[in-house]
Amino acid sequence: MKTISFADLGLPEPILHAVRDLGFEEPTPIQALAIPVIRDGRDVVGQAHTGTGKTAAFGIPLLERLDPGRPAVQALVICPTRELAIQVSEELRRLARYLGPVSILPVYGGQPIERQVSVLKKGVHVVIATPGRLLDHLNRGTVDLSRAQTVVLDEADEMLDMGFAEDIEKILSRLPKERQNILFSATMSEEILSLARRFLRDPRIVRVVHGHLAIPVIEQRYFEVRESEKIEVLSRLLDFYNPDISLVFCNTKRRVEEVCSQLQARGYLAEALHGDMDQKERERVMSRFRARTTEILVATDVAARGIDVEEIGIVFNYDVPQDPEYYIHRIGRTGRAGKSGKAFTFVSGKEMWKLREIQKYAKIRIARHAVPAEADLRERRILAIGERIREVIVAGGLEPFIARVEQVMGEDHTSLEVAAALLKMQAGVVESSRQQRPGKKAGRI
């Protein structure tokens, strides 16, 4: 598929502004396929896995059709779980931030229904609901869907698997006949197609069918960390494994700049690579990375296309990628030419479901590992210093320094004590400052 930008899709400025704020460079494949068709008003059946950007695929055209001045439910999104309902609500809010007073309400079980009734009475434009709680509101007469013009069934296969088929049919039968229907599913089973035939009018099918995912033979691990701790964990892993060069992938341009700045502040030779940079600037950054004058390249998926640098020690997924194929492309940057490689993924909170989707789709298992403790890092540093000491001894030319050591020894200390003190001092310097890591040049920018 030809690469296009969000601007190429002709999005209205408020939504385009919101997308740029989020830092996304280009639509995912399902967004590029689905958005134009949904904007045309056609009923759509979309096949896409979780984590491929499908919420924006239906959410952007859904928001475009809203009339903020009309206090009525104009769009309904039905989700199988409260977690997904909340997630969809959050994403639609971010996309609608410049559209004016747009009200978006998640409706799900486990939350006091009175609170939801109170908000619904004030007027809501978009309702994101689980089937059971939505039926409850319909039976109570506390939600009016008579003016809903867009209805989305998100993760329809999951809803059918959970036994919501009858609830969905009841809900759809109580909606206006003149409406746009959008159905998204990870699979295209006969059950899904039957549902589409019954409730959708001449639907257009859009799907993103991934090719065979070739999994590189490399060590793959994930680390479960809080969002606020990611930069510290990245620093610790860089110090522990001490790769000559490494790649750090982020999902947005904003995140790339933020992570790069934080690494530089900690004394690492890091540079950013993203879509806002012109070609000459990108080439200069890549030239320094190939020459090893830059040790860490922080990049977005789009900007990293075409990177062909051998012996990248570690690929870090600072953010879990949005698409399983992005994960494969990312980790394929290491372990080339028969060399060993490592791929480490940071998982925070809600990102766990994205990781599960990657493992499920790619038929791989990514092992969970603990972050190295400070004691492990200290031991690793001491071993690295010991290795360097042996190399210096083999190289020779120690005579002038032996005389100095003898001065320090005097009558009170042995040569072993002096060597131990020097080792302790060196280890202490490394612990207190990342400006000089064992086996590497000074990391000051």
KOLLUMVO-184888 format. One line per field, with one value per residue (C-alpha): x negated, y, z; residue number from 1. Coordinates in nm, 2 decimals, padded with zeros to 4 digits. Example, Ala and Ser with C-alpha at 12.3 -4.5 7.8 and 13.67 -1.06 7.14 Angstrom:
! residues 2
px = (-01.23, -01.37)
py = (-00.45, -00.11)
pz = (00.78, 00.71)
pos = (1, 2)
This chain:
! residues 445
px = (00.00, -00.13, -00.23, 00.01, 00.05, 00.35, 00.36, 00.40, 00.72, 00.87, 00.95, 01.10, 00.85, 00.98, 00.93, 00.60, 00.48, 00.57, 00.39, 00.08, 00.10, 00.09, -00.22, -00.11, -00.28, -00.06, 00.25, 00.22, 00.32, 00.67, 00.72, 00.61, 00.85, 01.15, 01.17, 01.25, 01.52, 01.69, 01.68, 01.87, 02.16, 02.13, 02.20, 01.86, 01.73, 01.37, 01.13, 00.85, 00.68, 00.67, 00.39, 00.40, 00.56, 00.91, 01.06, 00.94, 01.05, 01.41, 01.37, 01.25, 01.54, 01.78, 01.67, 01.67, 02.05, 02.14, 02.32, 02.21, 02.50, 02.75, 02.78, 02.87, 02.70, 02.58, 02.33, 02.33, 02.03, 02.09, 01.80, 01.77, 01.60, 01.59, 01.21, 01.25, 01.54, 01.32, 01.03, 01.25, 01.39, 01.05, 00.93, 01.24, 01.20, 00.84, 00.95, 01.24, 01.05, 01.07, 01.43, 01.60, 01.83, 01.86, 01.99, 01.87, 02.00, 01.88, 02.17, 02.09, 02.17, 02.00, 02.05, 02.36, 02.63, 02.77, 02.45, 02.48, 02.85, 02.76, 02.51, 02.74, 03.02, 02.78, 02.72, 02.46, 02.34, 02.16, 02.23, 01.98, 02.15, 02.14, 02.44, 02.59, 02.58, 02.70, 03.01, 03.07, 03.08, 03.31, 03.55, 03.55, 03.60, 03.30, 03.13, 03.28, 03.12, 03.38, 03.15, 02.84, 02.70, 02.39, 02.36, 02.03, 02.00, 01.64, 01.47, 01.80, 01.64, 01.55, 01.91, 02.05, 01.80, 01.92, 02.28, 02.40, 02.56, 02.92, 02.85, 02.69, 02.99, 03.23, 03.03, 03.00, 03.37, 03.45, 03.23, 03.34, 03.35, 03.18, 02.83, 02.48, 02.36, 01.99, 01.87, 01.51, 01.39, 01.06, 01.20, 01.45, 01.64, 01.98, 02.14, 02.00, 02.10, 02.45, 02.48, 02.36, 02.61, 02.90, 02.83, 02.60, 02.70, 02.47, 02.16, 01.81, 01.56, 01.22, 00.95, 00.58, 00.45, 00.10, -00.15, -00.36, -00.54, -00.90, -01.02, -01.39, -01.58, -01.67, -01.62, -01.29, -01.19, -00.94, -00.96, -00.65, -00.72, -00.52, -00.50, -00.70, -00.98, -01.04, -01.34, -01.51, -01.46, -01.59, -01.90, -01.96, -01.94, -02.17, -02.42, -02.38, -02.41, -02.63, -02.55, -02.78, -02.47, -02.10, -01.76, -01.48, -01.13, -00.85, -00.50, -00.50, -00.73, -00.66, -00.77, -01.09, -01.19, -01.11, -01.30, -01.60, -01.62, -01.60, -01.88, -02.10, -02.04, -02.17, -02.49, -02.41, -02.50, -02.15, -01.98, -01.62, -01.48, -01.12, -00.91, -00.93, -01.30, -01.40, -01.60, -01.94, -01.89, -01.79, -02.09, -02.33, -02.18, -02.20, -02.56, -02.66, -02.47, -02.65, -02.99, -02.91, -02.95, -02.58, -02.52, -02.15, -01.90, -01.55, -01.30, -00.94, -00.84, -00.79, -01.13, -01.31, -01.21, -01.51, -01.75, -02.01, -02.27, -02.44, -02.53, -02.26, -02.30, -01.95, -01.62, -01.40, -01.03, -00.98, -00.62, -00.44, -00.38, -00.03, -00.05, -00.20, -00.39, -00.55, -00.68, -00.84, -00.99, -01.13, -01.30, -01.43, -01.68, -01.89, -02.04, -02.14, -02.41, -02.41, -02.48, -02.29, -02.05, -01.81, -01.47, -01.33, -00.97, -00.85, -00.49, -00.29, 00.07, 00.31, 00.03, 00.04, 00.33, 00.13, -00.16, 00.08, 00.22, -00.13, -00.21, 00.12, 00.10, -00.27, -00.25, -00.54, -00.60, -00.78, -00.92, -00.88, -01.20, -01.28, -01.46, -01.83, -01.87, -02.13, -02.34, -02.33, -02.44, -02.72, -02.85, -02.83, -03.03, -03.30, -03.33, -03.36, -03.63, -03.82, -03.82, -03.96, -04.23, -04.34, -04.35, -04.57, -04.81, -04.85, -04.92, -05.21, -05.38, -05.29, -05.63, -05.56, -05.24, -05.39, -05.62, -05.32, -05.14, -05.45, -05.43, -05.07, -05.15, -05.42, -05.45, -05.08, -04.91, -04.96, -04.94, -04.62, -04.46, -04.56, -04.41, -04.09, -04.06, -04.11, -03.84, -03.60, -03.66, -03.61, -03.29, -03.17, -03.23, -03.02, -02.74, -02.72, -02.75, -02.66, -02.91, -03.17, -03.03, -03.26, -03.40, -03.26, -03.37, -03.25, -02.89, -02.88, -02.72)
py = (00.00, 00.35, 00.55, 00.83, 01.09, 01.19, 01.51, 01.31, 01.16, 01.51, 01.52, 01.84, 02.07, 02.01, 01.63, 01.67, 01.90, 01.64, 01.36, 01.58, 01.65, 01.28, 01.26, 01.01, 01.04, 00.84, 00.62, 00.25, 00.02, -00.04, 00.34, 00.42, 00.16, 00.22, 00.59, 00.69, 00.42, 00.51, 00.88, 00.79, 00.67, 00.30, 00.02, -00.14, -00.48, -00.44, -00.72, -00.60, -00.72, -00.54, -00.29, -00.20, 00.14, 00.04, 00.28, 00.58, 00.40, 00.42, 00.70, 00.97, 00.95, 00.90, 01.23, 01.41, 01.35, 01.49, 01.81, 01.94, 02.18, 01.90, 01.75, 01.39, 01.05, 01.06, 00.77, 00.44, 00.21, -00.13, -00.31, -00.65, -00.54, -00.24, -00.21, -00.17, 00.07, 00.29, 00.27, 00.36, 00.65, 00.78, 00.77, 00.94, 01.21, 01.28, 01.29, 01.52, 01.77, 02.05, 01.98, 02.19, 02.07, 01.71, 01.48, 01.12, 00.87, 00.52, 00.31, -00.03, -00.25, -00.22, 00.16, 00.31, 00.33, 00.65, 00.83, 00.73, 00.83, 01.18, 01.24, 01.10, 01.35, 01.64, 01.53, 01.30, 01.29, 00.96, 00.65, 00.37, 00.08, -00.28, -00.48, -00.57, -00.23, -00.07, -00.30, -00.21, 00.16, 00.09, -00.11, 00.17, 00.43, 00.63, 00.64, 00.77, 00.62, 00.74, 00.99, 00.77, 00.79, 00.58, 00.24, 00.05, -00.31, -00.32, -00.66, -00.83, -01.18, -01.13, -01.03, -01.33, -01.56, -01.41, -01.49, -01.14, -01.24, -01.21, -00.88, -00.73, -00.83, -00.67, -00.35, -00.32, -00.39, -00.08, 00.16, 00.38, 00.20, 00.48, 00.46, 00.37, 00.03, -00.04, -00.38, -00.46, -00.81, -00.99, -01.29, -01.33, -01.64, -01.75, -01.61, -01.27, -01.28, -01.39, -01.10, -00.86, -01.00, -00.95, -00.60, -00.43, -00.29, -00.40, -00.36, -00.29, -00.53, -00.39, -00.60, -00.60, -00.95, -00.97, -01.18, -01.46, -01.31, -01.42, -01.42, -01.35, -01.60, -01.35, -01.33, -01.16, -01.04, -00.80, -00.60, -00.49, -00.14, 00.17, 00.44, 00.68, 00.43, 00.35, 00.58, 00.45, 00.09, 00.18, 00.34, 00.04, -00.21, 00.00, 00.00, -00.37, -00.50, -00.22, -00.26, -00.08, 00.06, 00.02, 00.12, 00.26, 00.26, 00.49, 00.52, 00.90, 01.19, 01.36, 01.05, 01.02, 01.37, 01.33, 01.00, 01.13, 01.44, 01.23, 01.00, 01.29, 01.44, 01.12, 01.13, 00.89, 00.96, 00.95, 01.11, 01.13, 01.02, 01.09, 01.21, 01.59, 01.59, 01.67, 01.42, 01.58, 01.59, 01.22, 01.13, 01.31, 01.13, 00.79, 00.86, 00.92, 00.61, 00.39, 00.54, 00.46, 00.82, 00.80, 00.50, 00.51, 00.59, 00.68, 00.65, 00.61, 00.32, 00.54, 00.71, 00.38, 00.24, 00.16, 00.15, -00.12, -00.11, -00.44, -00.54, -00.35, -00.50, -00.44, -00.32, -00.16, -00.13, 00.17, 00.17, -00.15, -00.11, -00.06, -00.35, -00.70, -00.65, -00.33, -00.55, -00.79, -00.51, -00.35, -00.66, -00.76, -00.47, -00.68, -01.03, -00.99, -01.16, -01.46, -01.25, -01.28, -01.01, -00.90, -00.73, -00.59, -00.46, -00.23, -00.30, -00.06, -00.11, -00.13, -00.22, -00.58, -00.66, -00.53, -00.76, -01.06, -00.98, -00.97, -01.31, -01.46, -01.34, -01.41, -01.74, -01.66, -01.64, -01.34, -01.42, -01.19, -01.09, -00.89, -00.56, -00.60, -00.49, -00.24, -00.52, -00.71, -00.39, -00.33, -00.68, -00.65, -00.32, -00.48, -00.77, -00.53, -00.33, -00.65, -00.75, -00.41, -00.44, -00.77, -00.61, -00.33, -00.57, -00.77, -00.44, -00.36, -00.02, -00.03, 00.06, 00.43, 00.34, 00.06, 00.32, 00.53, 00.24, 00.16, 00.52, 00.48, 00.14, 00.29, 00.08, 00.05, -00.11, -00.41, -00.40, -00.61, -00.35, -00.07, -00.26, -00.33, 00.04, 00.15, -00.10, 00.02, 00.38, 00.30, 00.11, 00.40, 00.65, 00.45, 00.41, 00.78, 00.89, 00.75, 00.97, 00.68, 00.33, 00.03, -00.05, 00.27, 00.62, 00.91, 00.97, 01.35, 01.52)
pz = (00.00, -00.09, 00.21, 00.29, 00.57, 00.77, 00.58, 00.26, 00.40, 00.40, 00.77, 00.91, 01.08, 01.44, 01.41, 01.21, 01.49, 01.75, 01.56, 01.53, 01.90, 01.96, 01.76, 01.50, 01.16, 00.93, 00.94, 01.01, 00.73, 00.86, 00.92, 00.56, 00.42, 00.65, 00.70, 00.34, 00.31, 00.64, 00.55, 00.24, 00.46, 00.36, 00.60, 00.67, 00.80, 00.91, 00.99, 01.21, 01.53, 01.86, 01.86, 01.49, 01.53, 01.46, 01.72, 01.52, 01.20, 01.30, 01.55, 01.32, 01.07, 01.36, 01.52, 01.18, 01.15, 01.50, 01.55, 01.88, 01.89, 01.89, 02.24, 02.14, 02.12, 01.76, 01.77, 01.96, 02.01, 02.16, 02.32, 02.48, 02.81, 03.04, 02.98, 02.61, 02.66, 02.88, 02.64, 02.34, 02.53, 02.62, 02.26, 02.12, 02.38, 02.27, 01.90, 01.98, 02.19, 01.93, 01.81, 02.07, 02.35, 02.25, 02.53, 02.53, 02.79, 02.86, 03.00, 03.16, 03.45, 03.79, 03.79, 03.97, 03.71, 03.87, 03.79, 03.42, 03.42, 03.55, 03.27, 03.00, 03.12, 03.05, 02.69, 02.54, 02.18, 02.19, 02.41, 02.44, 02.61, 02.70, 02.58, 02.92, 03.07, 02.75, 02.75, 03.11, 03.02, 02.72, 02.94, 03.20, 02.93, 03.05, 02.72, 02.39, 02.08, 01.83, 01.67, 01.65, 01.30, 01.35, 01.53, 01.58, 01.69, 01.82, 01.86, 01.74, 01.75, 02.12, 02.20, 02.02, 02.20, 02.53, 02.46, 02.37, 02.04, 02.17, 02.35, 02.04, 01.83, 02.08, 02.08, 01.70, 01.66, 01.88, 01.68, 01.39, 01.05, 00.88, 01.03, 00.93, 01.07, 01.13, 01.25, 01.35, 01.42, 01.44, 01.26, 00.98, 01.10, 00.96, 01.27, 01.20, 00.84, 00.94, 01.18, 00.90, 00.65, 00.90, 01.01, 00.76, 00.42, 00.13, 00.35, 00.22, 00.36, 00.45, 00.60, 00.69, 00.63, 00.74, 00.55, 00.70, 01.00, 00.99, 01.34, 01.38, 01.60, 01.88, 02.25, 02.32, 02.67, 02.82, 03.14, 03.32, 03.44, 03.54, 03.28, 03.51, 03.55, 03.19, 03.14, 03.46, 03.35, 03.00, 03.16, 03.38, 03.10, 02.88, 03.16, 03.24, 02.88, 02.76, 02.38, 02.13, 01.96, 02.02, 01.88, 02.10, 01.93, 02.04, 01.89, 01.84, 01.75, 02.08, 02.27, 02.06, 02.15, 02.51, 02.55, 02.35, 02.57, 02.89, 02.77, 02.67, 03.02, 03.17, 02.97, 02.68, 02.32, 02.19, 01.88, 01.76, 01.42, 01.32, 01.04, 01.11, 01.02, 00.67, 00.46, 00.51, 00.88, 00.88, 00.68, 00.91, 01.21, 01.04, 00.93, 01.30, 01.41, 01.15, 01.25, 01.62, 01.72, 01.83, 02.05, 02.08, 01.81, 01.93, 01.64, 01.53, 01.31, 01.00, 01.04, 01.09, 00.76, 00.55, 00.84, 00.76, 01.02, 01.13, 01.48, 01.66, 02.01, 02.15, 02.01, 02.29, 02.24, 02.47, 02.37, 02.27, 01.89, 01.76, 01.50, 01.52, 01.20, 01.35, 01.63, 01.38, 01.17, 01.49, 01.63, 01.29, 01.32, 01.56, 01.52, 01.16, 00.96, 01.19, 01.50, 01.82, 01.91, 02.19, 02.18, 02.50, 02.53, 02.81, 02.91, 03.12, 03.25, 02.95, 02.71, 02.83, 02.60, 02.31, 02.39, 02.43, 02.08, 01.93, 02.09, 01.98, 01.62, 01.57, 01.75, 01.97, 02.34, 02.49, 02.83, 03.13, 03.30, 03.61, 03.58, 03.70, 04.06, 04.16, 04.31, 03.98, 03.80, 04.04, 04.00, 03.62, 03.64, 03.86, 03.62, 03.33, 03.51, 03.59, 03.22, 03.13, 03.39, 03.24, 02.90, 03.03, 03.20, 02.88, 02.69, 02.93, 02.99, 03.36, 03.51, 03.58, 03.75, 03.96, 04.12, 04.21, 04.36, 04.57, 04.70, 04.80, 04.97, 05.20, 05.51, 05.59, 05.28, 05.06, 04.68, 04.71, 04.93, 04.69, 04.39, 04.58, 04.68, 04.32, 04.20, 04.47, 04.37, 04.00, 04.07, 04.29, 04.01, 03.77, 04.02, 04.09, 03.73, 03.39, 03.21, 03.20, 03.16, 03.16, 02.82, 02.66, 02.58, 02.79, 02.73, 02.75, 02.46)
pos = (1, 2, 3, 4, 5, 6, 7, 8, 9, 10, 11, 12, 13, 14, 15, 16, 17, 18, 19, 20, 21, 22, 23, 24, 25, 26, 27, 28, 29, 30, 31, 32, 33, 34, 35, 36, 37, 38, 39, 40, 41, 42, 43, 44, 45, 46, 47, 48, 49, 50, 51, 52, 53, 54, 55, 56, 57, 58, 59, 60, 61, 62, 63, 64, 65, 66, 67, 68, 69, 70, 71, 72, 73, 74, 75, 76, 77, 78, 79, 80, 81, 82, 83, 84, 85, 86, 87, 88, 89, 90, 91, 92, 93, 94, 95, 96, 97, 98, 99, 100, 101, 102, 103, 104, 105, 106, 107, 108, 109, 110, 111, 112, 113, 114, 115, 116, 117, 118, 119, 120, 121, 122, 123, 124, 125, 126, 127, 128, 129, 130, 131, 132, 133, 134, 135, 136, 137, 138, 139, 140, 141, 142, 143, 144, 145, 146, 147, 148, 149, 150, 151, 152, 153, 154, 155, 156, 157, 158, 159, 160, 161, 162, 163, 164, 165, 166, 167, 168, 169, 170, 171, 172, 173, 174, 175, 176, 177, 178, 179, 180, 181, 182, 183, 184, 185, 186, 187, 188, 189, 190, 191, 192, 193, 194, 195, 196, 197, 198, 199, 200, 201, 202, 203, 204, 205, 206, 207, 208, 209, 210, 211, 212, 213, 214, 215, 216, 217, 218, 219, 220, 221, 222, 223, 224, 225, 226, 227, 228, 229, 230, 231, 232, 233, 234, 235, 236, 237, 238, 239, 240, 241, 242, 243, 244, 245, 246, 247, 248, 249, 250, 251, 252, 253, 254, 255, 256, 257, 258, 259, 260, 261, 262, 263, 264, 265, 266, 267, 268, 269, 270, 271, 272, 273, 274, 275, 276, 277, 278, 279, 280, 281, 282, 283, 284, 285, 286, 287, 288, 289, 290, 291, 292, 293, 294, 295, 296, 297, 298, 299, 300, 301, 302, 303, 304, 305, 306, 307, 308, 309, 310, 311, 312, 313, 314, 315, 316, 317, 318, 319, 320, 321, 322, 323, 324, 325, 326, 327, 328, 329, 330, 331, 332, 333, 334, 335, 336, 337, 338, 339, 340, 341, 342, 343, 344, 345, 346, 347, 348, 349, 350, 351, 352, 353, 354, 355, 356, 357, 358, 359, 360, 361, 362, 363, 364, 365, 366, 367, 368, 369, 370, 371, 372, 373, 374, 375, 376, 377, 378, 379, 380, 381, 382, 383, 384, 385, 386, 387, 388, 389, 390, 391, 392, 393, 394, 395, 396, 397, 398, 399, 400, 401, 402, 403, 404, 405, 406, 407, 408, 409, 410, 411, 412, 413, 414, 415, 416, 417, 418, 419, 420, 421, 422, 423, 424, 425, 426, 427, 428, 429, 430, 431, 432, 433, 434, 435, 436, 437, 438, 439, 440, 441, 442, 443, 444, 445)
